[in-house]
C-alpha cells in the first residue's frame, strides 16, 4: 500500500491507500502537511477500496486499535473529498485526545500573531466571522488545539472544508475563546464567562471519535473534560453577539 505521512499538530498521521490514484490525489491535497515519516505514527488509517460484495456500503470505519483505523471507502475520493475528510477528521479527533489535544467545532483565525477561537452551534456564523474579519484563517469548522509545553496552541487545519484558505503547519498561541450567540442585535456584546460556566458551555463543542471499544465514549469524555478544564484555566472565554454590519468595529475590539 502507498503511504502518506502528515504532520498535524506535532503528531504523525499515516494514511495508507489501497489505490495508487487515491494516494496521488491526496498527496497533492495535503502537500503542505506531508512529512518524511521519521518516527512512529501516532495514528494510522488504512484506506481500502470495497470489494464487489460490499459495494452497497458507501463508507465504513472499523477501529482496529486506539491508534489504527480501517476506512472502507466505496466512493470517488475526488468527487467526495469532503466526505473523506469528515471521516478522517473524526478519527484524528481521537488521536488528539490521547495526545494532549482536542478538536473543537469552532472556527479560528490569527489576530496580531495570536489565535482567536469562535465556537458555536451550526448557523451562528463561525465561518462568516473569520472570513469577514479579513485575518488569516486557521480553520472554519473544526479547530485543532494541542498543549505544547503546557500552553494551548492552535494549529492550521489540513482538512478540506468548504472554503479554501492558506494551509501550513504553523501554530499560534491561543489568545481568547468566543462563544457565538446572537447575530440579530444592534451592537457588539461581549460578556466574560466564569470558569465553571465556560467549561459547561465549551464541552458540547468537542469533536469525538465515533464510539468504539478501542476508545470508548466514556474514555473520550473523561479526556475531553480534562482538556477543556485545562484550556479554560489557561485562557479567557467570552460570549459574543454581533450584528452583521459591525465587522470593522468588531475587528477593532478584538
N, C-alpha and C positions, 0 to 999 in steps of 0.2 A: 504494500500500500504506500502511496506517496504521502509524505508527512510535511506538514507546515506548522512551525512553532511561532506563536505570537507572544510577545512580551506585553502584558497588560497589568498595570498597577504593580509592577515589580514581580509578577507571577508568570510562569511559563504555561501557556495553554497549547497543548499539542493536538492538532487536528490531523487525523489520518483518513485519507479518502480512498474509497473503493473504485473510483473512476478518475482517470487522469484529467479529463476535461473539467471535472469539479475542482481538482487541485489547481489547475492552471487558472481558472476563473477566480477562485478565492485568493490565490496568491496576489493577483492584481488588486483585488478589492481591499485586502488587508496589508498592502505593501508597506505602509508607514510603520506597522507594528511587527513586521517579520523579524525573527531572531535567528541567530546561528544555531540555537538549540542547545547551547552548552549548559550543562547542569540538568538536574532531574526535572521532569514535568510535574508541575503542581496539579495539573488536571489533564486527562486525555479524553478526547472524543473521537470515537470510531464512526465515521460517516459511511454507511453502506447502502448500496442500491438494493431494492427489494427484488425478490425472486418472483416468477410468474404467479405462484400460488398466493402471494400476499400483496398483489397489486392494488387490492381494494383499500389497503391501509396507506393513506397519504403520507403519514409520518408517525413514527413511534419511537419513544425514548425508553431505553432499558438501562437501569443503573446496575453496573457490574460490581462496583465498589464505591467508596466515598469519593474517589478521585478518578474513576473511569466510567464513561458513559458510552453506550452504543446508540447511535442515531440511525434508524432505518428511514431513508428519505426516498419516497417514490414520486418525487416532483422534479421539475426542471429548476435547478438552482438559479439559473439566470433570470427566469420569469418569476420565481417565488423566493427571491433572496430575502425579502422582508420576513417571510415565514421562517426561513432557515435561521436568520439572525435572532428571531424571537426565541427559538428553541435553544440556540447556543447561549444566549444571554441568561435564560432561566437556569441552565445547567451551571454556567460560570458563577451565578449568584451563590451557589453552594460552596464553591471553592473560595470565594471571598470571605464568607462567614467563617470558614475554617482557618483563615489566614489573616486575622486582624482587620478584616474589611467588611463592607456592607454595600449592597446595591440598593438605591432608593428610587422610587417612582417620582422623579424630580428632574427639572432642567437645571443646568448650571452654566455659568459664564465667568469670565475674569473681569474684574474692575480694579484698576491700579495694582495689577500684579497679584491679586488675591482672588480666590474663588468665592462666588456667591451662589447659594443654592436656593432654588424655588420649588418647594414641594406643594402638592395639591392634588385634588381629585381631577379626573378627566374633565375637560371643559372649563377649567378655572384659568387657563391661559398660560401654562408653563412654557410652551413653545413660543407663544406670541411674545411674551415679555423678554426672552433672551434675544429674539430677533429684533424687536423694536428698540432695545437699548443700544444696538449697534456696538456690542462688545464681542470679544472672542468667545464663541460658543464651545463649551466642552461636551455637553450632551443636551438634547432637547426632550428626552423622555425617560431615560434610565441613567442615573448618575452613579459613577463608581468612586467609592471612598475607601481609603485604607490608612491605618495608623502606621506612620513611619517614625521611628524613634519617639513614640508616644504622642505624636501630633497628627491630627487628621489632615490628609491630603486628598485633593480631588483630582482625578485623572481624566484625561480626554477619552471618550468612548470610541472604540474602534468599530463598534457595531453599526451597521447601516440603519438609519432611521429615515423618516420620510423627507427630511430636509438635509441638504448637504452642507458641510462646514469643514474647515481645515482640520485634518487629523494628524496627531503626533503623539509621542509617548510622554509629553511634558506633564508635569504635575504642579499643582498650586496649593499653597496653604489655604485652608478653609477659613474665611473671614466671618461669615454670618449665614444663618438659615432663615428663609422666609416661608411661612405657610400661607399660600394664596387663599383668600376668602372671596370677597365680593368684588365685582368689577363695575356694577351699576351704582357708583357713589359719586358725589360731587367733588371730592378731594381725596388726596392720598392719605390713607390712615394706617399708621404703624403702631403696634402695641407689643411691648415686650412680654414674653411668657416666662413664668417661673419654671424652675427645673422639672418639677413633677408634672406640670401641665404640658410642658414641651415634650417630655418622654411619651406621655399618653397620646399626644396628637401626632407624633412622628412615627411611632411603631406601625400604624396601618399602611405606611408608605414603603415599608421594607419589601424588597422583592425576594421571595422564597423560591427555592428549587422545588419542583413537584415532589410531594412527599414520597419517600421510598424507605424500605427497611434499612438501606445502606446509610441514609442520612434522614432520619425521621423528622416529621414536622415539629415534634416536641423538642428534639435536639436543636433544630434550627431556631425555634422560638427562643430558647434559652440563650443561644449565641446572639441572636438579634437584640434581645433586651440588654445584654451586656454591652454590645457595641453602641446602642443608642444612648444608654446611660453615660457611657464614657464620652460620646460625642457631645451630648448636651452640657457636660461639665467642662468641656474644652472650648466651647463656642457659645454664642448667644443666638437665641431664636425669637423671632417676632411673627405676629400675624400681619398680613399685608392686604389691604383693599385699595384698589386704584381705579380711576376712570381711564378709558382707552385714550382719551385726548390729552393726558397729562404725562406722557412718557419723558419729555425733556425735564419736567420738574422732578419726576421720579428718579431719573438718572443722576441728577444733581444731588438729590438727597442720599442716594446710595453711595 
